Amino acid sequence: MHSIREIYRIGYGPSSSHTMGPSRAAKQFRNRTPDAVKYIVHLYGSLALTGKGHLTDVAISEMLKPATTEFVWHNTETLPEHPNAMIFEAYDIAGKKSDHWRVFSTGGGYITEKPGSVEGEHVYALHTMKEIMDWCDENGAQLWEYVIHCEGEAVLDYLSEVWIVMKAAIERGLENEGVLPGPLKLARKAASYHAKSIGYSAHIMRRGLVYTYALAVSEENAGGGKVVTAPTCGSCGVIPAVLFLLHKHNDVSEARILRALATAGLVGNLVKQNASISGAEVGCQGEIGTACAMAAAAATQIFGGTVTEVEYAAEMGMEHHLGLTCDPIAGLVQIPCIERNAFAAARALDSSTFAILSDGRHRVSFDSIVETMKQTGQDLSQKYRETSGGGLATVVK
């Protein structure tokens, strides 16, 4: 597996696979073709069908400036390797094609020429939760300690930067009001949810605040603000909401928050390794389901759960999102994406509580639920995998 830095990418919304990934690809292609005066970019599959709503063309054009950029939207074509495919073509001043590049955006801002390959630096020798739990048992360690064992203490410095960006997104989201960009004219809700939540009794206030924090980050993402993929932009509100609530209202220290982020990153890494975090590949279960599993694991660790209880909470976070479709209205990361972040954050806390109240024993393992999610995603009709060709995207106009 790669570093958890690949799970926590800092960048700008609204979509890690449709905005952040294509932007990175365009920058790399521009760097290798500095003399090009014109680019033609072919977008396939999900990138073509929902790219305009996700600002894919805007993100790419910005990186290819000052050259002109033309787009070809292949709405009915999907390349076999992955639904999020791009082909870049560079042209010189004489109008001759000087270079071309076929690349894929596979989720979480990650780009690759060979989806499913083992390219890149792999820092984790163990690739299943069972193997990692056995290592923890043999070494008397927690999951976050396995992350440090593989990546070194320096990863905590990166996670500190991640936590700063997460907190800043919440704080901006609580202040910003008005309408989000795009044809839906969707009003931001975080500020009003916050104002209402603090007036309730402690129990309702706590639930209202976790909704509030998730809305704040997700609305910042939808507005193109600076966020952290966790594991994607579309699901970036879940982990910050849970951890900010525990940090602010349970007095959890920064050091423990960073360790929880390490555990959550490991959970996300396992899903990415053994299934997918791409909504275009497996539906929203791969994005929101993974984020919920990550947040549930992080919260359980903070509350003193054992390694087995942490694994159980992560399993439940994923299990109860199985089959969730990716059907964004108008191709925007707004409806139903923003509300899903709020509900997944609450479900993560429920999964944590349920796991800690148990004795840790359970029939369904995290590894098996990840495999189930992968199979379910493959069985989903393509129209329910980030194409806006089914579900809410077609029923709600």
Summary of the structure (lengths in Angstrom):
residues: 397
radius of gyration: 20.4
end to end distance: 41.1
largest distance: 71.2
contacts: 1556
relative contact order: 0.14
helix: 55%
strand: 12%
